[in-house]
Amino acid sequence: MNSQDNRPVKAPSGGFISALSLRAKLILRLMGDRRVFPLLKLLPIGTLAYLVIPDLVIGPLDDAAVIGIGMSLFIELCPQHVVDEHMRALRPPVPPPGGSAAQARPPVEDDVLEGDFRDVDPNQPPANNGHAKERNEP
């Protein structure tokens, strides 16, 4: 990967299901990556094994919490450059603001701002700022 590419990785903007799907894909990619320490790969396997082992607290909330913590802990303990590489591969590239992609985009009706203008002499101070009730008209 390019070492000069230091853009921050942004969170997906697709909601809870999209974020969960992205995180699951990331974990699967990290599990298959040889640069991740092999014993660290036991963490997601252990969290999934927790689902089939009967536990002391009954209910789905504790299972969801253990799986969520296990997923987050696994991603946090993986090398950051490996996680960033896989996140860039999973997401489409985001065009820079004001770049050529923004200029090539066709105008949308909401992008149009209509208004009136008038020429003002820069040597004259504004008299009434154009407000109707300040005008001296009957």
Sequence and secondary structure as in RCSB ss.txt:
>XXXX:A:sequence
MNSQDNRPVKAPSGGFISALSLRAKLILRLMGDRRVFPLLKLLPIGTLAYLVIPDLVIGPLDDAAVIGIGMSLFI
ELCPQHVVDEHMRALRPPVPPPGGSAAQARPPVEDDVLEGDFRDVDPNQPPANNGHAKERNEP
>XXXX:A:secstr
  TT        SS HHHHHHHHHHHHHHHHH TTS GGGGHHHHHHHHHHHS  SS SHHHHHHHHHHHHHHHH
HHS HHHHHHHHHHHS     TTSHHHHHS   GGG          TTS  SSTT GGGS   
